[in-house]
Amino acid sequence: MTDNSSIDDLFDSQEDRPQRPKRKKKKVWRKLLVALLVIVILGVLGVGLYLWNVGRTFDNNANKLTDEQIFGTQRPDDQKEDGGTNILLLGSDEPMDQVDVNDSRGLRSDTIMVMHIPESGSNVQVMSIPRDSWVDIEGHGKAKINSALSTGGLPLAVSTISDFIGTELDHVAIIDFEGFKALTDSLGGVTVNSEQSFEKNGYTFEKGENVLDGDEALTFVRERKSFQDGDFQRARNQQAFIRGLTNEIISADTLSNPKKIQNMVEDFSPYMYVDSGLDAQYISATAFAMRDVRPGDIEFFTSPTAGVGTSSDGQSIVNVDEEELKKVQDAYKNDTVDEYVQNAPESHL
């Protein structure tokens, strides 16, 4: 991968597909993707008899990828012993209906997130992973974590991120920017609290509350050059948008309007690409288990970093705090991510 494949890169070829271990595209999207799945799950809460119909709508409209396309092999039949569910969330600026996922050269994603749903279903944790994190990629040595996709396609990206969190990924979902805009507009806009004021693409974002439509929201979550700390502020903006999005979906106006929920799912699900296990049955069961979850129960954090640096070949990289990462891996493996987030160093949040 070239030196340019920074936070705005992540999807590429499907060569060198590694075997999935036995159990024991271009810009900012992983956080948005997380939000979208959280929305599918949380947005159907409280709609009672409509729950199954909403799940079926998603099932019928979302695009299913095979286990071979995502994991490089058949998914094992046995269930992993680790508690909780881990969902890898990716986003693409390329229209997914124009992409050959079997040969995904040129496809990029700028956001990498892992959503953890504990076995209790009482809360949700979402970890974002900086795209430039300097990690081991099986068979290719040290490289930016987002280069796994361009080197070995989706299966290598999945196995690399699985190694990073220290346990297996249960599901994978991808969405493109058109789906993101469709979701925002289907809600009639999203209120977002911006930490800073800035202008971009003819839009002005004030410090404090801003009501954003789909195009404005896309600009808000993608901008980084307007900020002194660039990608880090962009990550905070993404989190702010997801909070606003989740608040909108779990609002009384939305939950009391099953038709609005149905239309929302119909609008954005055609832009979703998911593994075969993310179906109506899974969504309905998960939504029921999470029926008491509210926005304050969804926590965001960033994988531990040890500052920025330069690789031996001159690339700008994000160093990983390996000691702290071991604690993150233990948390994912032992279904204690919620406890980790409560005690994590402030700089990692």
N, C-alpha and C positions, 0 to 999 in steps of 0.2 A: 504494500500500500504506500502511496506517496505521502510526503510530509503534509500535504494539504488535507488529508483525511482526518480532520479534527472533529469538533462536536457536531459538525453538520454531515457526518458520514456514518453509515453503519451497515447497509445491506449490500451484498454483491453476489459473487459467484457461488455455486453449490458444489464446487469441486471438493475433493478430499473429504467427503462426508465421513466423519468419525462414527463409530458405532455408539449408540447411546449406552452409557454405563448401566450395568444391572442395578436394580433397586438396592439396597442394603438392607430515511433515505435522505434523505437529505437534510432536514432541519429538525426543529424542536418538537418531539412528540411523545416521549414515553410517559410523561406525566399526564398528558391529555388522554392517552390511551387508558391509563389507569382510571382516570376519571370516568371514561366512557364505560368501562366494565363495572366500576362501582355504581355507576348510574343505572346500568341495566339491572344490577342486583338490587340496589337500594330504591331505585325509582319505582319498582313494582311493589314495595312494601306497603301494606295498608290497603291494597286494592282488592283483597279478598278473592272472590270468585274469578276475577280477571287475571289472576296470577298466571295460570296455565296458558291462557290465550296470549298474554304478553310474551311468555317464553316461547310459545310456538311461532309467534310473529318473528322473533329474533332468529329462531331455528330455520324458518323458511326463507328468510331474506339474507342472512349472513352467508359468507362464502367459506366453505369448509376445506381445509387443507388436510392431506393425509399425514399419517404418522411418519412416513418415509420422507415427505417434503420438509417436515419440521424437525424430526429427531434423527433422521437418517436410518431408522430401523423401525421395526414394529414395536409398539408400546408393550411393555411386559404386562401380563395378565394380573400378576400379584400386586397388591397395594403396598406402597412403601410404609415402613414402620414409623417414620418421622411423623409427628403430629402436625396438624394444620395443612393448609393448601397454599402453594406458591404459584403465582401467575406472572409470567413474563409479559410485559406490555411494551410494544414497539409502535412507532408511528412513521409514516412515510409522506414526503412531499410529492412523490410521484403518484399519479392516478393508478391505483392497484389493478384496475381492470385492463390496463395497458402493459402490465408487467408479467413476464413469464417467470413464475416463482420457481420453476425447475432450473432456470438459468438466469439468476437475478442480477446479472452485471448491470451496474449503473443505478441500482436501487439503493437509496440511502435512508438512514434514519438518524436523527440527531438526539434522540432521547432513549435512555435505557432505564426501565423501572421494574422492580419486582414487588408485587403486591402480596402480602401475607394475610391470609384469613385464618385465625386460630381455630382450633377444633371446637372451641366453645362458641364461636360465632358472635362473640360479644363486642368485638371491635375489629379494626382493620389497620394495618401498617403498610406504608408505601415507601420503599427505599429507591431513591434515584442514584444511578451510578454514572459519574462523569465519564463522558465518552473517551477522554484522553487518559484514563487510568492505565497505568503501566503494569501489565499483568503477564503471566505465563499463558501462552496459547499452545495447546498440545501440538507437537510436531513442528512448531515454528518459533520457539523461543519467546523472548520478551517482546511485547508490542502493545500498542494501544488496544484497549478492549474492543473498540469498535472495528478494528481491522479484522477480527475473526470472521465477520460476515463476508467481507470482500475476499478473504483468503480461502475460506472453505464453505461459504454459503450459510444458510440458516441453521443446518445441523451443527456446524462448528461454533456458530454464535451461541446457540442454545447450550451446548456442552461447556463452553468457556464460562458463561454466566452461571451455570450450575456449579462449576468448580469454584467460582468466585464466592457464592453464597454457602458453599460447603454441603449442599444437599440437592436433591433432585427438583426440577421444575415440573409441576403437574399439568400446567396449561400454558398456551402461548396465544397471544392475540395481537393483530396488527390493524391499524386504521390509517387511512390517508386524510389529507387536509380537507377534502370535500366533505367527508363524513363529519369532521370536527365542526366545520362551518354549519352544516345542516343541523347538527345537534343544538348548537348555540341559537340558531334562528328559530328552531322549532319550539324553544322555550320562551321566545319573545325577547331574547337578550339575557345577559348575565351581568349581575352587579359585582364588580371586582374592586378591592381595596388596593390601590397602588402605593408602594412605599415612596416612589419618586415621581416627579412630573417629567415628561419628555414628549417629544414630537417625532413622528415617523410616518412616512407614506401619506402625508396630508392629514393625519389624525393627531389630535392633541389629547394626551392623557394627563389628568390632573392628579396631584398627590391627594390621596383619599379615595372616595367612592367614584367609580365610573361605570355607567351602564353600556355594555359593549354588544354590538351585533357580531355576526360571524366573521366578517372581514376585519373589523376592529380587533376582535379577540385574537385572530390569527396574527396580526401585527404585534399585539401586546405580548404574546408568549414567545414570539420569535426574535424580538429585538435584543441585541446585546451590545452593539457598538456605542449606544448612547450612555453607557454606564462605565464608571471608572473600574469596577470589578467585573465587567463584562458578563461572562457565562454564569458567574455566581448569582448576580442580580437577576439574570434571565431565569435561572432555576427558581429563585424566590417568586418571580412573577408567575411562573407556571404553577407553583403551589397556590398562590393567591387566586389564580383563575379556577383551579380545581375546587378550592374551598367555596368560591362563589357559585360554581356550577352545581356542586353537591347541595349547597343550601337551597338553590332554586329547585332542584329536583325533589328534595325532601320537604319542600314547603307545603303548607296546607292547600294552597291553590292547585298544586300539581297532584298531590296524593288524593285529593277529593275529586279529581277529574280523570277517570279511567280512559276516556277518549283521548285526552291530551297525552297520557302516557303511551297509549297505543300508537298515536301518530308520531310521537318522538322516536319510538323504537323503529317504526316503519321508515322514518326519514334517514336515520343514520346506520342501521344495521346492514344495508347493502354495501357500505364502505368498510365493513369489518371482515377480516380474514382470521379465522380461528381454527384451532385443532378440533378434531371430531368429538372430543369429550365435552366441549362447551356447547351443550345443546339445551333444549327446552327443559328436559328433566333435571339437568344439573342446575340451571338457572333458577328454576322454581324451588328446588330443594334448598339451594343456598339462600335464596331470598327469604324463605320461611325461617331458616335457622338464624338469619340476621334481622329478624323483624323488629328487634328493639334497638338496632344501631341507628345513631343519629350523627349529624356532622361532627360534633365534638368527639366522637369515638373513632374518627379517622385521623391517624397521625402520619405526618410526613417526616422523613429524615434522609440524610445523604450518607452514602458509604464513606467510611473514614479515610481521610486524606492526610498526607504529610507534606503539603506544600507543592508548588509547581517546580519544574526542573527542565533539564534538557537531556535527551538521550544521547548515546554515543554517536549516533548518526545525525544529530542536530535537530531532532524533533522536539517541539514543545510538549511536555507531558505533565500529567498529574501523578505524583508519587502516592502510593497507597501506604497507609499506616497499618503495617502487617500485624502488629500486636493487637491493635484495636479490631482489625478485621477478624481475628480469631474469635473474639467475643461475639461479633455479628454472626459468624458461621455457627457458633454454638447455639445462639438464639434461634436461628432458622431451624437448626436440626432438632432442638428440644422444644420448639413451639413456645418460646419465651421472648419473642420479638417485642411484645408490648412492654415487658419488664426492661429490656435493653433500652428502648427509646426513652423510658422514664429516667434512666440513669446515664444516658449517653452524654459525652462531652458536648458542651454548647456549640463548639465550633463544627461539630459534625451534623448539626440539625439545620 
